């Protein structure tokens, strides 16, 4: 017989399900506390750099490190243990079971969710770390990396939303402020809104660099009597 559970659809079979020991509030508090520690440590580190970052840039760097933690640790845990997640008693297992109150696909090894989360853990997580250190080192590739990371995050989240929409949001209670509007819609919206802002920011910086590059190339060509037509020959 299937164990009784709080997930949708109500006829969902989860024979290995074990209820959480911790309450939803306790799980969210622990998760928020860890994220806060990551953000605070990153804020301190970015403030010690010789060439100071502005406040907005430091906030973006905190975002990169928070993403690295969530992608690698939290989503990586899901990618590894998705098949048995419903029976886990670890804090990360219970975190995923709590989140699944809004989207039960995480407890059924849904193909789309599993693929998106696995790619996010394996690719986006390390890329977030690399992007953070690229900014810390002043690498010429920093805005290109920011663009790449943000595009990957945006694409993954769009796929997540659209596949749930196509299914008719049957994997959670759509009338629940906590499980649907907060867990599914609000939390995931961060990986829609912030990546879009960072894509625009990257485009502005890359375009500005290209403008300067084009100016000096044109000046060089003018001084040496070179034009694009001659150069192409």
Secondary structure as UniProt FT lines:
FT   TURN            10..11
FT   TURN            15..16
FT   HELIX           24..47
FT   HELIX           55..69
FT   HELIX           70..74
FT   HELIX           75..81
FT   HELIX           82..87
FT   HELIX           91..99
FT   TURN            100..102
FT   HELIX           104..107
FT   TURN            108..109
FT   HELIX           111..119
FT   HELIX           120..124
FT   HELIX           125..136
FT   TURN            137..138
FT   TURN            140..141
FT   HELIX           142..166
FT   TURN            167..168
FT   TURN            170..171
FT   TURN            174..175
FT   HELIX           177..187
FT   HELIX           188..223
FT   TURN            224..225
FT   HELIX           228..232
//
